Amino acid sequence: VPVWVAFGLISVGSDLPPVPDLDKFPAESLRVSLDAKDFELINQHGEPIQLSELKGKAVLLTAVYTRCNATCPMIFSRMKETMDALPEEIHGDVEFIAVTLDPEFDTQDIRSQVAEAYEFDADIFNFVGGDIEYVFNILDAFQFARDHSEYMNQINHANLFILIDKQGQIAYRFALSSPNPNWIREALELLAEEESAQA
């Protein structure tokens, strides 16, 4: 099925819409400017990570949990691919944050083991957790919808990547199923090249 049909972009009638160019990142049409709630959580190294302290960097934020055997490995892999594809010279201008969806189980030690297993760059990757209710409040604030299935002992959740600019504003939101996985990297590079809030 052509992608423009699959995405519901074709209409009935004689005039067909143009085929979307999925190779070109539509930066301007997707750009938003939304408040990002500040938070402070603990990463896999036991270090506090406060979002407001990361102003001046472009931040990729997502949510996962270690016992997930469905989409979370795909999210981790997408983050790793994005990280590895970034030019080395902008690594100082970016930060990756994965918030656990399962703060009770995902202890610092477990988060550390997972980060090491995926060979994330320890300087720019943070797998964070903390107080259960506090973590849940942060997930709600960023609209990471989730539903815990007691029967299956799984968490059904939104598969999102939220990109925050150097001013601390939400700039882009992508789903794991976005039509072009390279858009996340391209968006992050654009944000990393923007003027810093602290400039």
ABEGO torsion letter per residue (X at the ends): XBAAAAAGABBBEABBBBBBBAABBBAAAABBBBBBBBBBBBBAAGBBBBAAAABGBBBBBBBBBAABABAAAAAAAAAAAAAAABBAAAAAABBBBBBBABAAABBAAAAAAAAAAAGBBAAABBBBBEBAAAAAAAAAAAGBBBBBBAAAGBBBBBBBBBBBBAAGBBABBBBAABABAAAAAAAAAAAAABBBAAX
